[in-house]
Amino acid sequence: MSTEKLQLYKCEVCGNTVQVILNGAGELVCCGQPMILQIPQRDKSETGEKHAPKLDFRENKKFVQVISHPMQSGHYIQFIEVYTKDKNELHLKYFKPDDIPEFDITYTKDDIEAIENCNIHGLWGENKND
């Protein structure tokens, strides 16, 4: 088994989530068992549309946001992450309930990917060809 830069792994016992900084060999373990690779979900269902991060251009700025997702104590976006497709640059913002799940990414390159993590529904990516 090997890990790749920027992959996210989660422990199914305690919920710890880790991100790989550098490619490596071996297995990530927590609470005595292998951690599970988190793969962003991408679909055009109602659930997918509420979770897919979207780019928004306004007033000469570029934002990434999750538009219609609840931000309540029991159900919210925990973080949004934007990275270049070559995975050499990463921008991350954490959120808490009642925050607006968006951040200014005007300073990023154009060739980017975005993912977000919902505390209930897990990891989601952009729906391509929107």
Phi, psi and omega in degrees: 000145175221159179246155180240148179311132176077001174296149176249135178236145181231141175275126180283350179271303187255348179088358176307138176235133179233152176242137180284130179270317179229147176305146180200173177252159178106178184246137176275128185233140175215144180053032176078009178219158181300140175282154184260127176296130179265118180251125182301131174283146179216111174204166184257019175290175177299318178297317179297320180294327179286341185252338185293123174293143182232147173273141179224130179249122178208142178049047179059025177234161180239130180235154166245138186208161170242111196286306192245034180264140176298151176229065181247166185302327181267351185203110183200165175280122181277321178201157169237137181233135177236132179218153177290151183299335176277359177062027178263356180216135184226138175229131188222137175225132178265150180230160174230166179309146180079352173288163171265120185281077176205157170207155183285121178238029181306325184284355182275164174290172181276333186272074188236162172238153177227141174225160175218156179238123176265136183296341179255314188262002174081206189273135180226147177242174178297145171275117183288155179063037176285000000 
